[in-house]
Each structure stands twice: as structure tokens, then as C-alpha cells.
Amino acid sequence: MNGSASLKVSTALDYASGTADREGAGLDMRDFEGVLMIVKCAAVHNSATYSIKAQQSSDDNSTDTYADLLGTSITIAGSDDDQIFIIDLVKPLERYVRLYVDKDTSNACAESAIYVQYGARAEPVTQTVTDEVTYEMHISPAEGTA
């Protein structure tokens, strides 16, 4: 198999607006080669100092802290309303990764984010997570009522 059979989609950050920094959900990279961290911005305040970056950890709980990954920071400008930003993290060196949104604490900005893991070592990947992702695959569908 190929295509979406080797992908897994999950929520990194639900949509929210605010001035506080945000930590994406920890993501277990075992059995995947890489992950796209996809951020969709809404309105970005003209004076905002705002960025996203990738972090990693050897364990996804409070006994280990997440560390920034060199060169992964992307600056989001005040003129970047309604744009999409993607960090493609290939072969992270530790098992867990997450997205981090760094805000300036004085200008509200809104965003949501998803993770798309790829390069699964075992296919097909189970997509549907209760109340999070609904997935259907259609291979060469015939024309007709959808």
C-alpha cells in the first residue's frame, strides 16, 4: 500500500486565540519516519512577535523536558493573516516531538495545528481516533452520488 495508508493525522493544537505561549500535544514518533507540523493562522496582530518551532523529548511526561530543535523556528509576521506554516521534521533523534507556539504576551493571535506523520513502518495506519479524526479511503471511485 501507499498514499494515505502510510500517514497518520492527529491534532496538535485546537483553534484558540490569545497572548500566551502554547505547547502542542506530545507526539510519539515510534514507527514513523517523519512528521509535518501544520499550523493555520487566523488574524495576526500587526505588532505581534510570533513564531513556531519544533521540540523533542526522550519521554512524554513531566520527568523530562522538551528541548528546541536547531533551525526549526519560523517567524510569523503581522501581515501573515490566514496563512499556513509547515515544519517538516524528518527522523527526529528522540522518540517524542511537539509543536511550540511562542507569542509575545501582549498581542492576541489565533491558530490551530495538526500533525501528519508519514513513512509508517507498518501499513495500513489506523486513522480514526475517537472524537478526533474521521477518515475514509476511496480508490478509483466511480462517478455517482457522493
C-alpha positions in Angstrom: 0.0 0.0 0.0 1.0 3.6 -0.2 -0.6 7.1 -0.2 -2.6 7.7 2.9 -2.1 4.2 4.2 1.3 5.3 5.5 0.1 8.5 7.1 -1.4 9.3 10.5 -3.2 12.6 11.2 -3.8 13.9 14.7 -4.5 17.2 16.5 -1.5 19.3 17.7 -3.5 22.3 18.9 -7.2 23.1 18.8 -8.1 26.5 17.5 -7.6 29.3 20.1 -6.8 32.9 20.2 -4.7 34.5 22.9 -1.4 36.0 24.0 0.0 33.1 25.9 2.6 30.6 24.5 1.1 27.2 23.5 2.6 23.7 23.7 1.3 21.3 21.2 0.4 17.7 22.2 3.3 15.4 22.6 3.6 13.0 19.6 5.1 9.5 19.7 7.3 9.1 16.6 7.9 5.4 17.1 7.3 3.6 13.8 7.2 6.8 11.7 10.0 8.4 9.7 8.8 12.0 10.0 6.0 14.5 10.7 4.6 17.6 9.2 3.6 20.1 11.8 1.0 22.2 10.1 -0.1 25.5 11.6 -3.1 27.5 10.3 -3.1 31.1 11.4 -6.2 33.3 11.6 -5.8 37.1 12.2 -2.3 38.0 13.3 -2.0 41.3 15.2 0.1 43.8 13.2 2.5 44.4 16.1 2.8 40.7 17.1 6.2 39.0 17.7 5.1 35.4 17.0 6.9 32.2 16.0 6.5 28.4 15.9 9.2 25.8 16.5 9.7 22.0 16.9 10.8 20.4 20.2 11.7 16.9 21.2 11.9 14.8 24.3 13.0 11.2 25.2 9.8 10.8 27.2 6.4 12.4 27.1 5.8 13.2 30.7 6.9 15.6 33.4 10.1 13.8 34.2 11.7 15.1 31.0 11.5 18.5 29.4 11.2 19.2 25.7 14.2 20.9 24.0 14.1 23.2 21.0 15.4 21.7 17.7 18.0 23.7 16.0 16.9 25.8 13.0 13.2 24.9 13.2 11.8 28.3 14.2 9.6 30.1 11.7 8.7 33.7 12.3 5.1 34.7 11.7 4.7 38.4 10.7 1.8 40.7 11.4 0.9 40.5 7.7 0.6 36.7 7.7 -3.1 36.6 8.3 -4.8 33.3 7.2 -1.6 31.6 6.1 -0.3 28.1 6.6 3.1 27.3 8.0 4.7 23.8 7.9 7.7 22.4 9.8 8.8 19.1 8.2 10.7 17.1 10.9 12.4 14.1 9.4 14.0 11.4 11.6 13.9 13.2 15.0 16.6 11.9 17.3 14.3 11.4 20.3 11.0 9.5 20.4 8.6 12.3 21.3 8.1 15.7 19.5 5.8 18.6 19.7 5.0 21.9 18.2 5.6 25.1 20.3 3.9 28.4 19.6 5.9 31.4 21.0 3.9 34.5 21.5 4.8 38.0 22.8 2.1 38.0 25.6 0.7 41.4 24.5 -0.8 40.8 21.1 -3.5 38.2 20.6 -3.1 35.8 17.7 -5.2 32.8 16.7 -4.1 29.4 15.3 -4.8 25.7 15.1 -2.4 22.9 14.2 -2.3 19.3 13.1 0.4 16.6 12.9 0.7 14.5 9.8 3.1 11.6 10.5 4.5 9.8 7.4 6.7 6.9 6.5 5.0 4.4 8.6 6.9 1.2 9.2 3.7 -0.8 9.2 0.7 -0.2 6.9 -2.1 0.5 6.9 -2.1 3.0 9.7 -5.2 3.3 11.8 -6.6 6.8 11.3 -9.8 7.1 13.3 -9.2 8.4 16.8 -12.4 8.7 18.9 -13.8 12.2 18.5 -10.7 13.5 16.7 -10.2 12.2 13.1 -12.7 10.7 10.7 -11.1 9.0 7.8 -12.2 7.3 4.6 -10.1 6.0 1.7 -11.6 5.8 -1.8 -9.5 4.0 -4.5 -10.6 4.8 -8.1 -14.2 5.6 -7.2 -16.8 5.5 -9.9 -18.9 8.6 -10.7 -22.2 8.9 -8.9 -23.9 10.2 -5.8 -21.3 11.0 -3.2 
